C-alpha cells in the first residue's frame, strides 16, 4: 500500500522515509541516521546514493545530509501522502 502510494513520486516507501527524516533533521550524519532507523550502513548508503543521483540530496555527504530544494519539495509531498495513508489505515483497521 505504501510503496504504491509513493510510486507516483518515483520513490519507494523507504526512500520517502529517508527524505522525510532528513527534512526533519538537516545535517544529520549517515551513521546517526542508520542508528535511528535501524538500517545497515551499506543498505542506507545505496538509497542515499540514489537520492543524490536524482538531485534530491546534496553531494557533500561528509558535511552531513541535506536535501536540495527539489528534495525538500519531494519530502513535503511524501509527508502529505504518508499522512493520508496513515489516516486511511487507521480508519480501516483501527488505531492499534
C-alpha atoms as an extended CHARMM CRD file, in Angstrom:
* protein
*
        96  EXT
         1         1  UNK       CA              0.0000000000        0.0000000000        0.0000000000  PROA      1               0.0000000000
         2         2  UNK       CA              2.7040000000        2.4720000000        0.9760000000  PROA      2               0.0000000000
         3         3  UNK       CA              5.0200000000        1.6410000000       -1.9230000000  PROA      3               0.0000000000
         4         4  UNK       CA              2.1330000000        2.0020000000       -4.3600000000  PROA      4               0.0000000000
         5         5  UNK       CA              1.2710000000        5.4230000000       -2.9600000000  PROA      5               0.0000000000
         6         6  UNK       CA              4.8360000000        6.7130000000       -3.2590000000  PROA      6               0.0000000000
         7         7  UNK       CA              5.4430000000        5.2100000000       -6.7160000000  PROA      7               0.0000000000
         8         8  UNK       CA              3.8110000000        8.2430000000       -8.3420000000  PROA      8               0.0000000000
         9         9  UNK       CA              6.5880000000       10.3600000000       -6.8160000000  PROA      9               0.0000000000
        10        10  UNK       CA              9.2740000000        7.9880000000       -8.1110000000  PROA      10              0.0000000000
        11        11  UNK       CA             10.3910000000        6.7240000000       -4.6970000000  PROA      11              0.0000000000
        12        12  UNK       CA              9.8190000000        3.6980000000       -2.5020000000  PROA      12              0.0000000000
        13        13  UNK       CA              8.3600000000        3.9220000000        0.9870000000  PROA      13              0.0000000000
        14        14  UNK       CA             11.8680000000        3.5230000000        2.4360000000  PROA      14              0.0000000000
        15        15  UNK       CA             13.2700000000        6.3220000000        0.2860000000  PROA      15              0.0000000000
        16        16  UNK       CA             10.3380000000        8.5800000000        1.1600000000  PROA      16              0.0000000000
        17        17  UNK       CA             11.0400000000        7.8570000000        4.8200000000  PROA      17              0.0000000000
        18        18  UNK       CA             14.6650000000        8.8980000000        4.3740000000  PROA      18              0.0000000000
        19        19  UNK       CA             13.6410000000       12.1250000000        2.6700000000  PROA      19              0.0000000000
        20        20  UNK       CA             11.1830000000       12.9670000000        5.4330000000  PROA      20              0.0000000000
        21        21  UNK       CA             13.7260000000       12.1460000000        8.1700000000  PROA      21              0.0000000000
        22        22  UNK       CA             16.4820000000       14.2410000000        6.5640000000  PROA      22              0.0000000000
        23        23  UNK       CA             13.9840000000       17.0750000000        6.0430000000  PROA      23              0.0000000000
        24        24  UNK       CA             13.1970000000       16.9850000000        9.7630000000  PROA      24              0.0000000000
        25        25  UNK       CA             16.8840000000       16.7390000000       10.7610000000  PROA      25              0.0000000000
        26        26  UNK       CA             19.0010000000       18.6570000000        8.2380000000  PROA      26              0.0000000000
        27        27  UNK       CA             22.6970000000       17.9330000000        8.6400000000  PROA      27              0.0000000000
        28        28  UNK       CA             22.1670000000       14.5480000000       10.2690000000  PROA      28              0.0000000000
        29        29  UNK       CA             25.1300000000       12.2430000000        9.8210000000  PROA      29              0.0000000000
        30        30  UNK       CA             24.7550000000        8.9940000000        7.9460000000  PROA      30              0.0000000000
        31        31  UNK       CA             25.8120000000        6.9270000000       10.9600000000  PROA      31              0.0000000000
        32        32  UNK       CA             23.2230000000        8.6220000000       13.1980000000  PROA      32              0.0000000000
        33        33  UNK       CA             20.5020000000        8.0920000000       10.6000000000  PROA      33              0.0000000000
        34        34  UNK       CA             21.4760000000        4.4400000000       10.3110000000  PROA      34              0.0000000000
        35        35  UNK       CA             21.1820000000        4.0120000000       14.0900000000  PROA      35              0.0000000000
        36        36  UNK       CA             17.8630000000        5.8670000000       14.3120000000  PROA      36              0.0000000000
        37        37  UNK       CA             16.2340000000        3.8360000000       11.5620000000  PROA      37              0.0000000000
        38        38  UNK       CA             17.9620000000        0.5400000000       12.4320000000  PROA      38              0.0000000000
        39        39  UNK       CA             19.2500000000        0.2220000000        8.8620000000  PROA      39              0.0000000000
        40        40  UNK       CA             22.5770000000       -1.3150000000        7.9270000000  PROA      40              0.0000000000
        41        41  UNK       CA             25.0020000000        1.3530000000        6.7360000000  PROA      41              0.0000000000
        42        42  UNK       CA             25.5190000000       -0.3530000000        3.3710000000  PROA      42              0.0000000000
        43        43  UNK       CA             21.7760000000       -0.5070000000        2.6510000000  PROA      43              0.0000000000
        44        44  UNK       CA             21.3490000000        3.1020000000        3.7360000000  PROA      44              0.0000000000
        45        45  UNK       CA             24.2670000000        4.1730000000        1.5760000000  PROA      45              0.0000000000
        46        46  UNK       CA             22.6490000000        2.6440000000       -1.5420000000  PROA      46              0.0000000000
        47        47  UNK       CA             19.4300000000        4.6030000000       -1.0060000000  PROA      47              0.0000000000
        48        48  UNK       CA             21.3260000000        7.8100000000       -0.2070000000  PROA      48              0.0000000000
        49        49  UNK       CA             23.3480000000        7.4840000000       -3.3980000000  PROA      49              0.0000000000
        50        50  UNK       CA             20.1210000000        7.0660000000       -5.3720000000  PROA      50              0.0000000000
        51        51  UNK       CA             18.6320000000       10.1710000000       -3.7310000000  PROA      51              0.0000000000
        52        52  UNK       CA             21.8130000000       12.0360000000       -4.5710000000  PROA      52              0.0000000000
        53        53  UNK       CA             21.8180000000       10.8700000000       -8.2270000000  PROA      53              0.0000000000
        54        54  UNK       CA             18.2290000000       12.0500000000       -8.5840000000  PROA      54              0.0000000000
        55        55  UNK       CA             19.1850000000       15.5130000000       -7.3540000000  PROA      55              0.0000000000
        56        56  UNK       CA             17.3050000000       15.3330000000       -4.0410000000  PROA      56              0.0000000000
        57        57  UNK       CA             20.3220000000       15.1640000000       -1.7180000000  PROA      57              0.0000000000
        58        58  UNK       CA             23.4040000000       17.3910000000       -1.6770000000  PROA      58              0.0000000000
        59        59  UNK       CA             26.6080000000       15.8930000000       -2.9850000000  PROA      59              0.0000000000
        60        60  UNK       CA             28.7660000000       16.6270000000        0.0670000000  PROA      60              0.0000000000
        61        61  UNK       CA             27.7320000000       13.7420000000        2.3070000000  PROA      61              0.0000000000
        62        62  UNK       CA             30.7180000000       14.3250000000        4.6200000000  PROA      62              0.0000000000
        63        63  UNK       CA             29.1690000000       17.5790000000        5.9280000000  PROA      63              0.0000000000
        64        64  UNK       CA             26.0150000000       15.7350000000        6.8910000000  PROA      64              0.0000000000
        65        65  UNK       CA             22.8650000000       15.0380000000        4.9480000000  PROA      65              0.0000000000
        66        66  UNK       CA             20.9980000000       17.9750000000        3.4200000000  PROA      66              0.0000000000
        67        67  UNK       CA             18.1900000000       17.9930000000        0.9010000000  PROA      67              0.0000000000
        68        68  UNK       CA             18.2710000000       20.1350000000       -2.1960000000  PROA      68              0.0000000000
        69        69  UNK       CA             15.3330000000       22.4200000000       -2.9680000000  PROA      69              0.0000000000
        70        70  UNK       CA             13.8590000000       19.6390000000       -5.1230000000  PROA      70              0.0000000000
        71        71  UNK       CA             14.4590000000       17.1600000000       -2.2930000000  PROA      71              0.0000000000
        72        72  UNK       CA             12.6760000000       19.3660000000        0.2240000000  PROA      72              0.0000000000
        73        73  UNK       CA              9.7110000000       19.7620000000       -2.1280000000  PROA      73              0.0000000000
        74        74  UNK       CA              9.5610000000       15.9890000000       -2.6170000000  PROA      74              0.0000000000
        75        75  UNK       CA              9.8310000000       15.3690000000        1.1340000000  PROA      75              0.0000000000
        76        76  UNK       CA              6.8540000000       17.6840000000        1.7140000000  PROA      76              0.0000000000
        77        77  UNK       CA              4.7870000000       15.8440000000       -0.9130000000  PROA      77              0.0000000000
        78        78  UNK       CA              5.7880000000       12.4980000000        0.6000000000  PROA      78              0.0000000000
        79        79  UNK       CA              4.7640000000       13.6780000000        4.0610000000  PROA      79              0.0000000000
        80        80  UNK       CA              1.3420000000       14.6390000000        2.7520000000  PROA      80              0.0000000000
        81        81  UNK       CA              0.9610000000       11.2080000000        1.1110000000  PROA      81              0.0000000000
        82        82  UNK       CA              2.1610000000        9.4520000000        4.2920000000  PROA      82              0.0000000000
        83        83  UNK       CA             -0.3480000000       11.3260000000        6.4530000000  PROA      83              0.0000000000
        84        84  UNK       CA             -3.1860000000       10.4300000000        4.0760000000  PROA      84              0.0000000000
        85        85  UNK       CA             -2.2760000000        6.7400000000        4.0280000000  PROA      85              0.0000000000
        86        86  UNK       CA             -1.9770000000        6.6120000000        7.8070000000  PROA      86              0.0000000000
        87        87  UNK       CA             -5.4380000000        8.1450000000        8.1950000000  PROA      87              0.0000000000
        88        88  UNK       CA             -6.8350000000        5.6060000000        5.7350000000  PROA      88              0.0000000000
        89        89  UNK       CA             -5.1840000000        2.6620000000        7.5140000000  PROA      89              0.0000000000
        90        90  UNK       CA             -6.4160000000        3.8540000000       10.9290000000  PROA      90              0.0000000000
        91        91  UNK       CA             -9.9560000000        4.2140000000        9.5420000000  PROA      91              0.0000000000
        92        92  UNK       CA             -9.8720000000        0.7090000000        8.0170000000  PROA      92              0.0000000000
        93        93  UNK       CA             -8.0980000000       -1.2760000000       10.7360000000  PROA      93              0.0000000000
        94        94  UNK       CA             -8.3530000000        0.8860000000       13.8280000000  PROA      94              0.0000000000
        95        95  UNK       CA             -5.8250000000        2.9610000000       15.7590000000  PROA      95              0.0000000000
        96        96  UNK       CA             -3.9240000000       -0.0080000000       17.2280000000  PROA      96              0.0000000000
